[in-house]
Amino acid sequence: MPQFQMDGVDLAYFDEGEGDPILLIHGFASNKSVNWAYPGWVDLLIKDGRRVIAIDNRGHGESSKFYDPAAYGAPIMAEDARRLLDHLDLPQVDVMGYSMGARISAFLTLNHADRVRSVVFGGLGYGMVSGVGDPEPIASALEADSLKDIQDRTGRAFRAFADQTGSDRLALAACMRSSRQKISEADVARISRPALVAVGTKDDIAGSPQKLAALMQDARVLEIPNRDHMVAVGDKVYKQGVLDFLSEVAA
């Protein structure tokens, strides 16, 4: 997979297909392949006539790992995404992020609105504003000696996922402990690009998609039936809803 270096950070990505470009930003403890290639998103978007770019966020996949929480945070990772657009000489793209990737996408849209044509916030609703809970149980679970030592349900789920993806658990723990700069309702209200908020109806992490969408100037909600936070990403309703949204934006 190609990489580029910027300010001492190696960022891995892939760039496939031709057509309108879309940048994909994965969630916490995932990577560009697990979040987007394995569930079929890359093939789907390429067949829909799109150029698909996906980044490994710092601390994840094949990108640089850091063990100081100060090296992370959604605004910092949003700048990594912007640097990738600069590297590929892409003036404007559609953007889709899932979970942590949705938060990164929001900062990218807020800080570089001219680079974003439309944005899909997957797996994150009003939790973008209110936060999604205490990060410490997840960070501690990532540092635990074994899965059987973990009692917290959410921490256990993320630890199992990190083990499954072969992630650097200490880098993920630092990322989880990073400064969580909140996005205020007033900031969300500044997002004027067309937006889609896509959340599973059984997702107990994301927060209300309706409440988030109501804050924005041009947003709509896609409910993904009977899917929780971990499995909604590959759902066919999510996929078709995104294709319909992107077609509407292009028109």
C-alpha positions as CSV (number, residue, x, y, z in Angstrom):
1,M,0.0,0.0,0.0
2,P,1.3,3.5,-0.8
3,Q,2.5,5.8,2.0
4,F,3.6,9.4,2.3
5,Q,5.4,11.2,5.1
6,M,4.5,14.6,6.5
7,D,6.0,16.2,9.6
8,G,7.5,12.9,10.7
9,V,4.3,10.9,10.3
10,D,4.0,8.1,7.8
11,L,0.5,7.8,6.6
12,A,-0.7,4.7,4.7
13,Y,-3.6,4.8,2.3
14,F,-5.0,3.3,-0.9
15,D,-6.3,5.0,-3.9
16,E,-8.4,2.9,-6.4
17,G,-10.9,3.5,-9.1
18,E,-11.8,6.5,-11.2
19,G,-14.5,9.1,-11.0
20,D,-15.7,11.5,-8.3
21,P,-13.3,11.0,-5.4
22,I,-14.5,9.9,-1.9
23,L,-12.3,9.8,1.1
24,L,-13.0,7.1,3.7
25,I,-11.9,7.6,7.3
26,H,-12.2,4.5,9.6
27,G,-13.2,4.1,13.2
28,F,-11.2,3.5,16.4
29,A,-9.2,0.2,16.5
30,S,-10.0,-0.5,12.9
31,N,-8.1,0.3,9.7
32,K,-8.7,1.1,6.0
33,S,-9.1,-2.6,5.1
34,V,-11.1,-3.8,8.0
35,N,-13.5,-0.9,7.9
36,W,-13.9,-0.4,4.2
37,A,-12.5,-3.2,2.0
38,Y,-13.6,-6.3,3.9
39,P,-17.3,-5.2,4.2
40,G,-17.4,-4.5,0.5
41,W,-17.5,-0.7,0.5
42,V,-14.5,-0.2,-1.8
43,D,-15.8,-2.6,-4.5
44,L,-19.3,-1.1,-4.2
45,L,-18.1,2.5,-4.6
46,I,-15.7,1.7,-7.5
47,K,-18.6,-0.1,-9.3
48,D,-20.6,3.0,-8.7
49,G,-18.0,5.0,-10.7
50,R,-16.0,6.6,-7.9
51,R,-12.4,7.0,-7.0
52,V,-12.0,5.6,-3.6
53,I,-9.3,6.9,-1.2
54,A,-9.0,5.4,2.3
55,I,-6.4,6.4,5.0
56,D,-5.0,4.5,7.9
57,N,-5.3,7.0,10.8
58,R,-2.1,7.5,12.9
59,G,-1.8,4.8,15.5
60,H,-3.7,2.4,13.3
61,G,-3.0,0.0,10.4
62,E,0.2,0.7,8.6
63,S,0.5,4.3,9.6
64,S,2.9,5.6,12.3
65,K,2.3,4.6,15.9
66,F,2.7,7.0,18.9
67,Y,2.4,6.3,22.6
68,D,1.8,9.8,23.9
69,P,-1.8,10.8,24.0
70,A,-0.8,14.3,22.9
71,A,0.0,12.9,19.4
72,Y,-3.7,12.1,18.8
73,G,-7.1,13.7,18.8
74,A,-9.7,14.2,16.1
75,P,-8.4,17.7,15.0
76,I,-4.9,16.4,14.6
77,M,-6.1,13.4,12.6
78,A,-8.3,15.6,10.5
79,E,-5.2,17.5,9.4
80,D,-3.6,14.1,8.4
81,A,-6.6,13.6,6.1
82,R,-6.2,17.1,4.7
83,R,-2.6,16.4,4.0
84,L,-3.5,13.3,2.1
85,L,-5.8,15.4,-0.1
86,D,-2.9,17.8,-0.7
87,H,-0.6,14.9,-1.4
88,L,-3.0,13.5,-4.0
89,D,-3.7,17.0,-5.4
90,L,-7.5,16.7,-4.7
91,P,-9.2,20.1,-4.3
92,Q,-12.5,18.6,-3.1
93,V,-13.9,15.2,-2.2
94,D,-16.9,13.6,-0.7
95,V,-16.0,12.2,2.8
96,M,-17.4,9.3,4.8
97,G,-16.2,8.5,8.3
98,Y,-17.4,5.9,10.7
99,S,-17.5,6.4,14.5
100,M,-14.2,8.1,15.4
101,G,-13.8,8.6,11.7
102,A,-17.1,10.5,11.7
103,R,-15.7,12.9,14.4
104,I,-12.5,13.3,12.3
105,S,-14.7,14.0,9.3
106,A,-16.6,16.7,11.2
107,F,-13.3,18.5,12.1
108,L,-12.2,18.2,8.5
109,T,-15.4,19.7,7.3
110,L,-15.4,22.5,9.9
111,N,-11.7,23.5,9.3
112,H,-11.5,22.9,5.6
113,A,-15.0,23.3,4.3
114,D,-13.8,24.1,0.8
115,R,-12.2,20.6,0.5
116,V,-15.5,18.7,1.3
117,R,-18.4,18.5,-1.1
118,S,-20.5,16.3,1.1
119,V,-20.0,14.3,4.3
120,V,-21.4,11.0,5.7
121,F,-21.3,10.6,9.5
122,G,-21.6,6.8,10.1
123,G,-22.0,5.3,13.5
124,L,-22.1,8.7,15.3
125,G,-25.1,10.8,16.2
126,Y,-25.4,13.4,19.0
127,G,-22.5,11.6,20.7
128,M,-20.4,13.9,18.4
129,V,-21.5,16.7,20.7
130,S,-22.1,15.0,24.1
131,G,-19.3,12.5,24.0
132,V,-19.6,8.8,23.9
133,G,-18.6,7.8,27.5
134,D,-15.6,7.4,29.7
135,P,-12.5,6.4,27.6
136,E,-10.6,4.9,30.6
137,P,-12.3,1.5,30.6
138,I,-11.5,1.0,27.0
139,A,-7.9,2.2,27.4
140,S,-7.4,0.0,30.4
141,A,-8.9,-3.0,28.5
142,L,-6.4,-2.4,25.7
143,E,-3.5,-2.5,28.2
144,A,-4.8,-5.6,30.1
145,D,-2.7,-8.8,30.0
146,S,-5.6,-10.9,28.6
147,L,-9.2,-10.6,27.5
148,K,-10.4,-12.7,30.5
149,D,-9.1,-10.0,32.9
150,I,-11.6,-7.4,31.5
151,Q,-14.9,-6.9,33.2
152,D,-16.2,-3.7,31.4
153,R,-18.4,-4.8,28.5
154,T,-17.5,-2.0,26.1
155,G,-13.8,-2.3,26.9
156,R,-13.9,-6.0,26.3
157,A,-15.6,-5.5,22.9
158,F,-12.9,-3.0,21.8
159,R,-10.1,-5.2,23.1
160,A,-11.4,-8.2,21.2
161,F,-11.7,-6.1,18.1
162,A,-8.1,-4.8,18.5
163,D,-6.9,-8.4,18.9
164,Q,-8.8,-9.5,15.9
165,T,-7.3,-6.7,13.7
166,G,-3.8,-7.3,15.0
167,S,-3.6,-3.7,16.2
168,D,-0.9,-2.1,18.3
169,R,-2.8,-2.0,21.6
170,L,-0.6,0.5,23.4
171,A,-0.8,3.0,20.5
172,L,-4.6,2.6,20.6
173,A,-4.7,3.1,24.4
174,A,-2.8,6.4,23.9
175,C,-5.2,7.4,21.1
176,M,-8.2,6.6,23.4
177,R,-6.7,8.8,26.2
178,S,-6.0,11.7,23.9
179,S,-7.6,15.1,24.5
180,R,-11.2,14.9,23.4
181,Q,-12.0,18.3,21.9
182,K,-15.7,18.5,21.9
183,I,-17.7,19.9,19.0
184,S,-20.4,22.3,20.3
185,E,-23.9,22.5,18.9
186,A,-22.9,25.9,17.5
187,D,-20.0,24.3,15.6
188,V,-22.1,21.6,14.2
189,A,-24.6,24.3,13.1
190,R,-21.8,25.7,10.9
191,I,-21.6,22.6,8.8
192,S,-23.4,23.7,5.6
193,R,-22.3,20.9,3.3
194,P,-24.9,18.2,2.5
195,A,-24.7,15.6,5.3
196,L,-26.0,12.1,6.0
197,V,-26.1,10.8,9.5
198,A,-26.3,7.0,9.4
199,V,-26.7,5.1,12.7
200,G,-27.9,1.6,13.6
201,T,-31.2,1.4,15.5
202,K,-29.5,-0.8,18.1
203,D,-26.4,1.4,18.4
204,D,-26.0,2.3,22.1
205,I,-22.8,4.2,21.5
206,A,-23.6,6.8,18.8
207,G,-26.3,8.9,20.3
208,S,-29.4,10.2,18.5
209,P,-28.8,10.7,14.7
210,Q,-32.0,12.9,14.6
211,K,-30.7,15.2,17.2
212,L,-27.4,15.7,15.4
213,A,-28.9,16.1,12.0
214,A,-31.3,18.8,13.3
215,L,-28.4,21.0,14.2
216,M,-27.0,21.1,10.6
217,Q,-28.1,23.2,7.7
218,D,-28.5,20.4,5.1
219,A,-28.6,17.0,6.8
220,R,-30.7,13.9,6.7
221,V,-30.9,10.7,8.7
222,L,-30.5,7.1,7.7
223,E,-31.6,4.6,10.3
224,I,-29.9,1.2,9.8
225,P,-32.5,-1.3,11.1
226,N,-31.6,-3.8,13.8
227,R,-27.8,-3.1,13.7
228,D,-25.5,-2.2,16.6
229,H,-22.4,-0.1,16.5
230,M,-20.0,-3.0,15.5
231,V,-22.0,-4.5,12.6
232,A,-23.9,-1.6,11.1
233,V,-20.8,-0.6,8.9
234,G,-21.4,-3.5,6.5
235,D,-25.2,-3.3,6.3
236,K,-26.9,-3.2,2.9
237,V,-29.3,-0.5,4.0
238,Y,-26.4,1.7,4.9
239,K,-24.7,1.0,1.6
240,Q,-27.7,1.8,-0.5
241,G,-28.5,4.9,1.5
242,V,-25.0,6.2,1.0
243,L,-25.1,5.5,-2.8
244,D,-28.5,7.3,-3.0
245,F,-27.1,10.3,-1.0
246,L,-24.0,10.6,-3.2
247,S,-26.0,10.4,-6.4
248,E,-28.3,13.2,-5.1
249,V,-25.2,15.3,-4.2
250,A,-23.7,14.8,-7.6
251,A,-26.9,15.8,-9.3
